[in-house]
Amino acid sequence: MKPHHHLDAATLVGYSAGALPAAFSAVVSAHLSVCAACREQRLDADSIGGHLLRQQEGAALSASSRQAMLARLADEPAPFVTTAAGKQHRPDALPEPLWPYFGETYSTLRWRLIGPGVHHIRALGVHDGHLMLLRVAPGRSLPMHSHGGNELTMILQGAYDDSLGHFAPGDVADLDCDVEHQPITSAGLPCVCVAATDAPLRFSGWLARRLQPLFKL
Amino acid sequence: MGMMPPDAVTSRVTPIEAVRRVSLPANQAADDASYWADQMRAVATRRDVDCFMHIYDHYAPRLQRYLLGLHVPATQAEELVQEALLRLWRRADQFDATRASLATWLFRVARNLYIDAVRGEPHWMPIQDGLDRLDHESTQQDATSTESYTDHAGLSRAIDALPAQQARLIRMSYFEAKSHSEIARELGMPLGSVKSNLRRAFAKLQVGLRQAR
């Protein structure tokens, strides 16, 4: 999986700065887990944070803190070498960063039908933005929508086309508020994607009335 | 340059053990990433407490300032600073000077602790560990990668050269952890302009990063 559509630099800066709403961070992490190019960009963004930290004037710590630090060192057991067992790639597995929100495998997802050919799962416990999985049947057009805020979508399976191009697994569509788009899913496989939004999607098409309540809009 | 701070030219004859105990004058040697990388190596290989406390003395107040800027109460901020440095002690062997400077490494740890403990996002930390593992694996595969992040003169210049508006957006992102929407609201700017300005600033800073070598 080598993605062709990448994260917006502004999104990466927000991620690196710890300034992105949680729902967006989840999608960014999922993309980073499959995109070495964006991981390099993330390192640059972190380097900017490190540099700003280095340039800063320090703030005074309480008088006892140095002693407390030494005491904690003395309590430390000998360091253990962390052996990170690489997870084997399973075709049924979701990207690892999504596991806490949706579980580990596609086969165990509990989809809810929300409209003709459209299924949906909403991540629970995300208080900052909305995070959801969407599954759209092949060869379908999604309702035309625009955004009051940001939308970040990553394709997990299948594909779609819209005015911005062809989006296949691993690709992200990192959209500004002024973009109005109408994705059409490719023939063959259903298109599964994970999406984060921070503001209501505004549907202008036929599915609108049925989708709105489900997105809690 | 070895263990010696770049400014300590006059003390070059001093035995190295003595030099290490000398606390650096404020703002000197701080910019020399290879100096700090050497301190980290001493921590990793010899479990050298003096070198560790030297890192502590220099960076703990900066981390404290960073967390206070994010409105973390002072007591909790101090706990997180200690936690960050404890992680450095435990994971010193994982520090890779060719991938990131010590400052960058500490920034990441402090930010991760902030998101975990203050913002209450329990999934962030394990996810970051997973991504770091991927980074580590791809670095090992790519042995030709000689890119080093040890010199930041170019980045310094690039930050100084940013237009005021872009510099402000960068600071609001990193020092206040404000989302694009929050920045847009606060400055009365369209969301699209916030993002395009951040994009431009990032591109300039990346050029600075590359020029540094």
HADDOCK unambig.tbl for C-alpha pairs under 7 A between the chains (distance, minus, plus):
assign (segid A and resid 9 and name CA) (segid B and resid 199 and name CA) 5.21 0.50 0.50
assign (segid A and resid 9 and name CA) (segid B and resid 202 and name CA) 6.85 0.50 0.50
assign (segid A and resid 10 and name CA) (segid B and resid 195 and name CA) 5.38 0.50 0.50
assign (segid A and resid 10 and name CA) (segid B and resid 198 and name CA) 5.34 0.50 0.50
assign (segid A and resid 10 and name CA) (segid B and resid 199 and name CA) 5.03 0.50 0.50
assign (segid A and resid 14 and name CA) (segid B and resid 173 and name CA) 6.35 0.50 0.50
assign (segid A and resid 14 and name CA) (segid B and resid 179 and name CA) 6.59 0.50 0.50
assign (segid A and resid 17 and name CA) (segid B and resid 173 and name CA) 5.82 0.50 0.50
assign (segid A and resid 17 and name CA) (segid B and resid 174 and name CA) 4.61 0.50 0.50
assign (segid A and resid 17 and name CA) (segid B and resid 177 and name CA) 5.90 0.50 0.50
assign (segid A and resid 18 and name CA) (segid B and resid 111 and name CA) 6.43 0.50 0.50
assign (segid A and resid 18 and name CA) (segid B and resid 115 and name CA) 6.77 0.50 0.50
assign (segid A and resid 18 and name CA) (segid B and resid 177 and name CA) 5.64 0.50 0.50
assign (segid A and resid 19 and name CA) (segid B and resid 173 and name CA) 6.23 0.50 0.50
assign (segid A and resid 19 and name CA) (segid B and resid 177 and name CA) 4.23 0.50 0.50
assign (segid A and resid 19 and name CA) (segid B and resid 178 and name CA) 5.12 0.50 0.50
assign (segid A and resid 19 and name CA) (segid B and resid 179 and name CA) 4.80 0.50 0.50
assign (segid A and resid 20 and name CA) (segid B and resid 179 and name CA) 5.45 0.50 0.50
assign (segid A and resid 33 and name CA) (segid B and resid 131 and name CA) 6.16 0.50 0.50
assign (segid A and resid 44 and name CA) (segid B and resid 206 and name CA) 6.77 0.50 0.50
assign (segid A and resid 46 and name CA) (segid B and resid 104 and name CA) 6.12 0.50 0.50
assign (segid A and resid 46 and name CA) (segid B and resid 108 and name CA) 6.87 0.50 0.50
assign (segid A and resid 47 and name CA) (segid B and resid 100 and name CA) 6.97 0.50 0.50
assign (segid A and resid 47 and name CA) (segid B and resid 104 and name CA) 5.22 0.50 0.50
assign (segid A and resid 49 and name CA) (segid B and resid 104 and name CA) 6.54 0.50 0.50
assign (segid A and resid 49 and name CA) (segid B and resid 107 and name CA) 6.35 0.50 0.50
assign (segid A and resid 49 and name CA) (segid B and resid 174 and name CA) 6.35 0.50 0.50
assign (segid A and resid 50 and name CA) (segid B and resid 103 and name CA) 4.72 0.50 0.50
assign (segid A and resid 50 and name CA) (segid B and resid 104 and name CA) 3.66 0.50 0.50
assign (segid A and resid 50 and name CA) (segid B and resid 107 and name CA) 5.20 0.50 0.50
assign (segid A and resid 51 and name CA) (segid B and resid 103 and name CA) 6.66 0.50 0.50
assign (segid A and resid 51 and name CA) (segid B and resid 104 and name CA) 6.78 0.50 0.50
assign (segid A and resid 53 and name CA) (segid B and resid 62 and name CA) 6.40 0.50 0.50
assign (segid A and resid 53 and name CA) (segid B and resid 103 and name CA) 6.73 0.50 0.50
assign (segid A and resid 53 and name CA) (segid B and resid 107 and name CA) 6.74 0.50 0.50
assign (segid A and resid 54 and name CA) (segid B and resid 103 and name CA) 5.99 0.50 0.50
assign (segid A and resid 56 and name CA) (segid B and resid 62 and name CA) 6.10 0.50 0.50
assign (segid A and resid 57 and name CA) (segid B and resid 62 and name CA) 6.26 0.50 0.50
assign (segid A and resid 58 and name CA) (segid B and resid 61 and name CA) 4.22 0.50 0.50
assign (segid A and resid 58 and name CA) (segid B and resid 62 and name CA) 4.11 0.50 0.50
assign (segid A and resid 58 and name CA) (segid B and resid 65 and name CA) 5.68 0.50 0.50
assign (segid A and resid 59 and name CA) (segid B and resid 61 and name CA) 4.80 0.50 0.50
assign (segid A and resid 59 and name CA) (segid B and resid 62 and name CA) 6.26 0.50 0.50
assign (segid A and resid 59 and name CA) (segid B and resid 64 and name CA) 5.86 0.50 0.50
assign (segid A and resid 59 and name CA) (segid B and resid 65 and name CA) 4.86 0.50 0.50
assign (segid A and resid 60 and name CA) (segid B and resid 61 and name CA) 5.92 0.50 0.50
assign (segid A and resid 61 and name CA) (segid B and resid 61 and name CA) 6.38 0.50 0.50
assign (segid A and resid 69 and name CA) (segid B and resid 82 and name CA) 6.38 0.50 0.50
assign (segid A and resid 79 and name CA) (segid B and resid 90 and name CA) 5.60 0.50 0.50
assign (segid A and resid 97 and name CA) (segid B and resid 127 and name CA) 5.50 0.50 0.50
assign (segid A and resid 100 and name CA) (segid B and resid 123 and name CA) 6.65 0.50 0.50
assign (segid A and resid 176 and name CA) (segid B and resid 192 and name CA) 6.37 0.50 0.50
